[in-house]
Amino acid sequence: MLARQQLAGRTTGRRAAAQSAFSAGHVPVRRVQQRVGRQTCTTVCAAPASTTIAAEDLLNRSYYPSRADAANSSKRWYIIDAEGQTLGRLATLAATYIRGKHQATYSPSMDMGAYVVVINADKVTVTGNKPNAKTYFRHVNGRPGSWKIETFNQLQKRIPERIIEHAVKGMLPKGRLGRDIRLHLKVYKGTEHPHDAQQPTNITSHISKKPKDVAALKQQLQQTSTLQLHLGGWGLEQQQHAAQAWSQCRCRTPAVCRSSAADNQSVPDGLAAQQQQPQQQQQQQQQQQQQQQQVSQQPPQPADTSGGAEDARQQPVAMPHLMHMQPPPQPVSVPPLLAWLPPSLLLHLRSLAHFLAACWGLLREFHAPTLGEALRRLALVLGASLALIVVVSTIDSGWLYCYLLNARRVPVAA
């Protein structure tokens, strides 16, 4: 028992000695667990004495529509016939019009687009092996085994409208705006739709063509005539051919001009001209035969060598290729009092007269209160114009003098 008490006393003393030795080098255990309060600033920021509003930026003229503009915008309706059209190209056009990228008021964050109606959705096509290779997935949350896979042909037989809706949805933004404008697409299986009251505009011709189709179309245009182009509806090509024919008419006879202009007339005129061409050719041939017969029946006349040349000179010669040209301008008559002046000075005086006439017209437009005020203004303008002419003449003469000196100067040998 005594041994145990002595051992306990020794252990207690050792613990006290160790605690006193290491107390200065260790942090108390409770210090780590204490919560330190966050310091807060008691100073309150004072408001500015006067508020200044920034001026309007005159260089920034960008238009950003607001929600009120989007709500008040009149949305138009368009219709697309999907019969025989490629799915991707049709969906691209529909998504462009739904988003409103075809308008100047387009904004990526606002609904500024239009409504698009697609008919004949069951007759849309895809290229290559996509009818059997392109697949569509669908499932229902919370129902195991609802994962279904269908090919393009299978879905087209079951729900053809979903094909176009799925393609256009993938081209619209993913978010609140995309969910809203996705409802602007109306797809129908047949040709009937309940939107006749909106009078939709047909934009099927705006669908982009394939590069090989465009090349074939260009080759076909090169091989067709102007009349066939007009029958096909190419008004731009008709205008270009008409402008080209008009530019070539300036150096050709009026008959050729009339023939080239007849090719660029409207469709009924062109068709009528084609029908009348055989008749006109027959009439011309008959007239030529009659003239030849009359010439052969007339006796030969002796040549008149006395005054035939003078008579030919006196008689006017018909030149149809100059009938469409304007006569040359007549020379301006100069008064006898100014006939001794050089032509250059006369030209300056004539220009000055035109300038003064223009100035007088301006003074009349200003409605001077009195005649003296009008004359004073005219005198000021005249003095300014004369001073300007003198300054320009002096500068020109000085430059000419310096040029002549430099031209005549001979370098001196060293």
C-alpha positions as CSV (number, residue, x, y, z in Angstrom):
1,M,0.0,0.0,0.0
2,L,2.8,2.3,0.9
3,A,4.6,1.5,-2.3
4,R,1.6,2.5,-4.3
5,Q,1.2,5.8,-2.6
6,Q,4.9,6.6,-3.2
7,L,4.5,5.7,-6.9
8,A,1.4,7.9,-7.2
9,G,3.2,10.8,-5.6
10,R,6.1,10.5,-7.9
11,T,3.8,10.3,-10.9
12,T,1.9,13.4,-9.8
13,G,5.1,15.3,-9.4
14,R,6.4,14.3,-12.7
15,R,3.1,15.5,-14.4
16,A,3.3,18.9,-12.6
17,A,6.9,19.3,-13.6
18,A,6.2,18.5,-17.2
19,Q,3.2,20.8,-17.3
20,S,5.2,23.7,-15.9
21,A,8.1,23.1,-18.3
22,F,6.1,23.0,-21.5
23,S,3.4,25.6,-20.5
24,A,5.3,28.5,-22.2
25,G,5.8,26.7,-25.5
26,H,2.3,25.3,-26.1
27,V,-0.9,27.0,-26.9
28,P,-3.8,26.2,-24.6
29,V,-6.2,23.7,-25.9
30,R,-9.2,26.0,-25.4
31,R,-7.6,28.7,-27.6
32,V,-8.2,26.8,-30.8
33,Q,-11.9,26.2,-30.0
34,Q,-12.7,29.8,-29.2
35,R,-14.8,31.7,-31.7
36,V,-13.3,35.0,-32.9
37,G,-15.9,37.7,-33.7
38,R,-15.7,39.3,-37.2
39,Q,-14.8,43.0,-37.0
40,T,-17.4,45.4,-38.6
41,C,-16.8,48.9,-39.8
42,T,-18.9,51.5,-38.1
43,T,-18.3,54.2,-40.8
44,V,-21.3,54.8,-43.1
45,C,-20.5,56.1,-46.6
46,A,-22.2,59.4,-47.3
47,A,-24.2,59.9,-50.5
48,P,-22.8,62.4,-53.1
49,A,-24.0,66.0,-52.8
50,S,-25.2,66.1,-56.5
51,T,-25.9,63.4,-59.0
52,T,-24.8,63.8,-62.7
53,I,-26.5,62.0,-65.6
54,A,-24.2,60.8,-68.4
55,A,-24.8,62.5,-71.8
56,E,-26.2,60.5,-74.6
57,D,-23.6,58.7,-76.8
58,L,-24.0,60.2,-80.2
59,L,-21.9,57.6,-81.9
60,N,-23.8,54.6,-80.6
61,R,-26.8,54.2,-82.8
62,S,-27.5,50.5,-82.2
63,Y,-31.1,49.5,-81.9
64,Y,-31.9,47.1,-79.1
65,P,-35.6,46.2,-78.9
66,S,-37.3,46.0,-75.5
67,R,-40.0,43.7,-74.3
68,A,-42.6,46.2,-75.2
69,D,-41.3,46.3,-78.8
70,A,-41.3,42.5,-79.0
71,A,-44.9,42.5,-77.7
72,N,-46.1,45.2,-80.0
73,S,-44.4,43.9,-83.1
74,S,-46.8,42.6,-85.7
75,K,-45.8,39.0,-86.4
76,R,-46.3,37.9,-90.0
77,W,-47.2,34.4,-91.2
78,Y,-45.3,32.3,-93.7
79,I,-46.0,28.9,-95.3
80,I,-43.6,26.3,-96.6
81,D,-44.6,23.3,-98.8
82,A,-42.4,20.4,-97.7
83,E,-43.2,18.2,-100.7
84,G,-40.0,16.9,-102.1
85,Q,-37.8,19.3,-100.0
86,T,-34.7,18.3,-98.1
87,L,-35.3,18.1,-94.3
88,G,-32.2,20.1,-93.2
89,R,-32.6,22.9,-95.7
90,L,-36.3,23.3,-94.9
91,A,-35.6,23.4,-91.2
92,T,-32.9,26.0,-91.6
93,L,-35.3,28.3,-93.4
94,A,-38.1,27.8,-90.9
95,A,-35.7,28.4,-87.9
96,T,-34.4,31.6,-89.6
97,Y,-37.9,33.1,-90.0
98,I,-39.0,32.0,-86.5
99,R,-36.1,33.7,-84.9
100,G,-36.5,36.8,-87.0
101,K,-33.1,36.9,-88.6
102,H,-34.6,38.0,-91.9
103,Q,-35.6,41.4,-90.4
104,A,-33.6,44.4,-89.5
105,T,-35.1,44.5,-86.0
106,Y,-33.5,41.1,-85.1
107,S,-32.2,40.8,-81.6
108,P,-30.8,37.4,-80.2
109,S,-32.5,37.9,-76.8
110,M,-36.0,39.0,-78.0
111,D,-38.8,37.4,-79.9
112,M,-38.9,39.4,-83.1
113,G,-39.7,36.5,-85.4
114,A,-42.7,35.3,-87.3
115,Y,-45.0,32.2,-87.5
116,V,-44.2,29.5,-89.9
117,V,-46.7,26.9,-91.2
118,V,-45.3,23.7,-92.8
119,I,-47.6,21.6,-94.9
120,N,-47.1,18.1,-96.5
121,A,-44.9,17.1,-93.7
122,D,-45.3,13.4,-94.7
123,K,-43.6,14.1,-98.1
124,V,-40.3,15.6,-96.8
125,T,-37.2,13.7,-97.9
126,V,-33.6,13.1,-96.7
127,T,-30.5,12.3,-98.7
128,G,-28.4,9.2,-98.9
129,N,-29.2,6.2,-96.6
130,K,-30.7,8.4,-93.9
131,P,-34.3,7.0,-94.2
132,N,-33.0,3.8,-92.7
133,A,-29.9,5.1,-90.8
134,K,-31.3,8.2,-89.1
135,T,-32.8,7.3,-85.7
136,Y,-35.1,9.0,-83.2
137,F,-35.1,8.2,-79.4
138,R,-38.0,8.7,-77.0
139,H,-38.6,7.7,-73.4
140,V,-40.9,8.4,-70.4
141,N,-39.4,9.4,-67.0
142,G,-40.2,6.9,-64.2
143,R,-41.2,4.1,-66.4
144,P,-38.6,1.4,-66.9
145,G,-38.5,-0.1,-70.4
146,S,-40.0,3.0,-72.1
147,W,-36.8,3.7,-74.1
148,K,-37.8,3.4,-77.8
149,I,-35.7,3.8,-81.0
150,E,-37.3,4.5,-84.4
151,T,-35.9,5.1,-87.8
152,F,-36.8,7.9,-90.2
153,N,-39.2,5.7,-92.2
154,Q,-40.9,4.3,-89.1
155,L,-41.5,7.8,-87.5
156,Q,-42.6,9.2,-90.9
157,K,-45.3,6.6,-91.1
158,R,-46.4,7.0,-87.5
159,I,-46.1,10.8,-86.7
160,P,-44.6,12.7,-89.7
161,E,-45.0,16.1,-88.0
162,R,-42.6,15.2,-85.3
163,I,-39.7,14.9,-87.8
164,I,-39.8,18.6,-88.8
165,E,-40.6,19.7,-85.2
166,H,-37.5,17.8,-84.0
167,A,-35.3,19.3,-86.7
168,V,-36.4,22.9,-86.1
169,K,-36.2,22.5,-82.4
170,G,-32.5,21.6,-82.6
171,M,-31.8,24.9,-84.5
172,L,-33.5,27.1,-81.9
173,P,-31.9,28.4,-78.7
174,K,-32.1,26.2,-75.6
175,G,-33.8,28.2,-72.9
176,R,-36.8,30.3,-72.1
177,L,-36.8,32.0,-75.4
178,G,-36.4,28.8,-77.3
179,R,-39.3,27.2,-75.5
180,D,-41.5,30.2,-76.3
181,I,-40.7,30.6,-80.0
182,R,-40.8,26.8,-80.6
183,L,-44.6,27.2,-80.5
184,H,-44.5,29.5,-83.5
185,L,-44.0,26.4,-85.8
186,K,-47.2,24.8,-87.1
187,V,-46.7,21.5,-88.9
188,Y,-49.5,19.6,-90.7
189,K,-49.6,16.3,-92.5
190,G,-51.6,17.3,-95.6
191,T,-52.2,20.4,-97.5
192,E,-55.1,21.7,-95.3
193,H,-54.4,24.0,-92.4
194,P,-56.5,26.2,-90.2
195,H,-54.5,29.4,-90.8
196,D,-56.0,30.7,-94.0
197,A,-57.4,33.8,-92.2
198,Q,-53.8,34.9,-91.5
199,Q,-53.0,34.9,-95.3
200,P,-49.5,33.4,-95.0
201,T,-46.8,34.2,-97.6
202,N,-45.3,31.3,-99.5
203,I,-41.5,31.1,-99.0
204,T,-40.9,27.7,-100.4
205,S,-38.8,29.1,-103.2
206,H,-36.4,30.6,-100.6
207,I,-35.1,27.2,-99.6
208,S,-31.4,26.9,-100.5
209,K,-30.4,24.7,-103.4
210,K,-27.6,22.1,-103.6
211,P,-24.4,23.2,-105.4
212,K,-24.9,20.7,-108.2
213,D,-28.4,21.9,-108.7
214,V,-27.2,25.5,-108.9
215,A,-24.6,24.6,-111.5
216,A,-27.2,22.8,-113.6
217,L,-29.5,25.8,-113.3
218,K,-26.7,28.1,-114.5
219,Q,-26.0,25.9,-117.5
220,Q,-29.7,25.8,-118.3
221,L,-29.9,29.6,-118.2
222,Q,-27.0,29.9,-120.6
223,Q,-28.8,27.7,-123.1
224,T,-32.2,29.4,-122.9
225,S,-33.3,32.5,-124.7
226,T,-34.7,35.7,-123.2
227,L,-38.3,34.8,-123.9
228,Q,-37.9,31.5,-122.2
229,L,-36.3,33.1,-119.2
230,H,-39.2,35.5,-118.9
231,L,-41.7,32.6,-119.2
232,G,-39.8,31.0,-116.3
233,G,-40.1,34.1,-114.2
234,W,-36.6,35.5,-114.3
235,G,-37.4,39.2,-114.3
236,L,-33.9,40.1,-113.3
237,E,-32.4,38.3,-116.3
238,Q,-34.9,40.1,-118.6
239,Q,-33.8,43.5,-117.3
240,Q,-30.1,42.6,-117.8
241,H,-30.7,41.6,-121.4
242,A,-32.8,44.7,-122.0
243,A,-30.0,46.9,-120.6
244,Q,-27.4,45.1,-122.7
245,A,-29.5,45.5,-125.9
246,W,-29.9,49.2,-125.1
247,S,-26.2,49.7,-124.7
248,Q,-25.5,48.0,-128.0
249,C,-28.2,50.1,-129.8
250,R,-26.1,53.3,-129.6
251,C,-23.7,52.2,-132.3
252,R,-26.2,50.3,-134.6
253,T,-29.0,51.2,-136.9
254,P,-32.5,51.9,-135.7
255,A,-33.8,48.7,-137.4
256,V,-31.4,46.6,-135.4
257,C,-32.4,48.4,-132.3
258,R,-36.0,47.7,-132.9
259,S,-35.3,44.0,-133.5
260,S,-33.2,43.7,-130.4
261,A,-35.8,45.5,-128.3
262,A,-38.5,43.3,-129.6
263,D,-36.8,40.3,-128.0
264,N,-37.1,41.9,-124.6
265,Q,-40.8,42.7,-124.7
266,S,-43.4,41.1,-122.6
267,V,-44.5,37.5,-123.0
268,P,-47.7,38.1,-125.2
269,D,-45.8,40.5,-127.5
270,G,-42.9,38.0,-127.8
271,L,-45.2,35.1,-128.6
272,A,-47.2,37.2,-131.1
273,A,-43.9,38.2,-132.8
274,Q,-42.8,34.6,-133.0
275,Q,-46.1,33.7,-134.6
276,Q,-45.9,36.6,-137.1
277,Q,-42.3,36.0,-138.1
278,P,-43.1,33.4,-140.9
279,Q,-45.8,35.6,-142.3
280,Q,-43.5,38.6,-142.4
281,Q,-40.7,36.6,-144.0
282,Q,-43.1,35.5,-146.8
283,Q,-44.3,39.1,-147.4
284,Q,-40.7,40.3,-147.6
285,Q,-39.8,37.6,-150.1
286,Q,-42.8,38.5,-152.3
287,Q,-41.9,42.2,-152.2
288,Q,-38.3,41.4,-153.3
289,Q,-39.5,39.3,-156.1
290,Q,-41.9,42.0,-157.4
291,Q,-39.1,44.6,-157.2
292,Q,-36.8,42.3,-159.2
293,Q,-39.5,41.8,-161.9
294,Q,-40.1,45.6,-162.2
295,V,-36.4,46.3,-162.6
296,S,-36.0,43.6,-165.3
297,Q,-39.0,45.0,-167.2
298,Q,-37.7,48.6,-167.2
299,P,-35.4,49.6,-170.2
300,P,-31.9,50.6,-169.3
301,Q,-31.4,54.4,-169.1
302,P,-28.3,56.1,-170.6
303,A,-25.8,57.5,-168.1
304,D,-25.9,61.2,-167.7
305,T,-22.4,62.6,-167.4
306,S,-23.2,66.3,-167.5
307,G,-24.6,67.2,-164.2
308,G,-25.2,63.9,-162.4
309,A,-22.5,64.4,-159.9
310,E,-23.7,67.9,-159.0
311,D,-27.3,66.7,-158.6
312,A,-26.1,63.9,-156.4
313,R,-24.3,66.3,-154.3
314,Q,-27.3,68.6,-154.0
315,Q,-29.7,65.8,-153.1
316,P,-29.7,64.7,-149.4
317,V,-28.3,61.3,-148.7
318,A,-30.4,59.1,-146.4
319,M,-28.3,57.8,-143.6
320,P,-30.6,55.7,-141.3
321,H,-27.7,54.8,-138.9
322,L,-27.4,58.5,-138.0
323,M,-31.1,59.1,-137.4
324,H,-31.0,58.3,-133.7
325,M,-28.0,60.6,-133.1
326,Q,-28.5,64.2,-131.8
327,P,-27.3,67.1,-134.0
328,P,-24.0,68.7,-132.9
329,P,-24.2,71.7,-130.6
330,Q,-24.4,75.1,-132.4
331,P,-21.5,77.5,-131.7
332,V,-22.3,80.3,-129.2
333,S,-22.5,83.7,-130.9
334,V,-20.1,86.3,-129.5
335,P,-21.1,90.0,-129.6
336,P,-19.0,92.2,-131.9
337,L,-17.8,94.3,-129.0
338,L,-16.1,91.3,-127.4
339,A,-14.9,89.6,-130.6
340,W,-11.3,91.0,-130.1
341,L,-10.9,89.3,-126.7
342,P,-9.0,85.9,-126.6
343,P,-11.2,82.8,-126.3
344,S,-9.8,81.9,-122.8
345,L,-10.9,85.3,-121.4
346,L,-14.3,84.9,-123.1
347,L,-14.7,81.6,-121.4
348,H,-13.8,83.1,-118.0
349,L,-16.3,85.9,-118.6
350,R,-19.0,83.5,-119.6
351,S,-18.4,81.5,-116.4
352,L,-18.5,84.6,-114.3
353,A,-21.8,85.6,-115.9
354,H,-23.3,82.2,-115.1
355,F,-22.0,82.6,-111.5
356,L,-23.5,86.0,-111.1
357,A,-26.8,84.8,-112.5
358,A,-26.8,82.0,-109.9
359,C,-25.9,84.5,-107.2
360,W,-28.8,86.8,-108.2
361,G,-31.1,83.8,-108.0
362,L,-29.9,83.1,-104.5
363,L,-30.5,86.7,-103.5
364,R,-34.0,86.6,-104.8
365,E,-34.6,83.5,-102.8
366,F,-33.4,85.3,-99.6
367,H,-36.1,88.0,-100.2
368,A,-34.1,91.1,-99.4
369,P,-36.2,93.8,-97.8
370,T,-35.1,96.6,-100.1
371,L,-33.4,96.9,-103.5
372,G,-30.4,98.6,-101.9
373,E,-29.9,95.6,-99.5
374,A,-30.0,93.3,-102.5
375,L,-27.5,95.3,-104.4
376,R,-25.2,95.5,-101.4
377,R,-25.2,91.7,-101.1
378,L,-24.6,91.3,-104.8
379,A,-21.7,93.7,-104.6
380,L,-20.2,91.7,-101.7
381,V,-20.5,88.5,-103.7
382,L,-19.0,90.1,-106.8
383,G,-16.1,91.5,-104.8
384,A,-15.4,88.1,-103.2
385,S,-15.6,86.3,-106.6
386,L,-13.2,88.8,-108.2
387,A,-10.7,88.5,-105.4
388,L,-10.8,84.8,-105.6
389,I,-10.2,84.9,-109.4
390,V,-7.3,87.3,-108.9
391,V,-5.7,85.1,-106.2
392,V,-6.1,81.9,-108.3
393,S,-4.7,83.6,-111.4
394,T,-1.7,85.0,-109.5
395,I,-0.9,81.6,-108.1
396,D,-1.2,79.9,-111.5
397,S,1.0,82.5,-113.1
398,G,3.6,82.2,-110.3
399,W,3.7,78.4,-110.6
400,L,4.1,78.8,-114.4
401,Y,6.9,81.3,-114.0
402,C,8.8,79.0,-111.6
403,Y,8.3,76.1,-113.9
404,L,9.7,78.0,-116.9
405,L,12.7,79.2,-114.9
406,N,13.5,75.6,-113.8
407,A,13.1,74.3,-117.3
408,R,15.5,77.0,-118.8
409,R,18.1,76.7,-116.1
410,V,21.3,75.1,-117.3
411,P,23.5,73.3,-114.7
412,V,26.9,74.9,-114.3
413,A,29.9,72.6,-114.4
414,A,32.0,72.5,-111.2
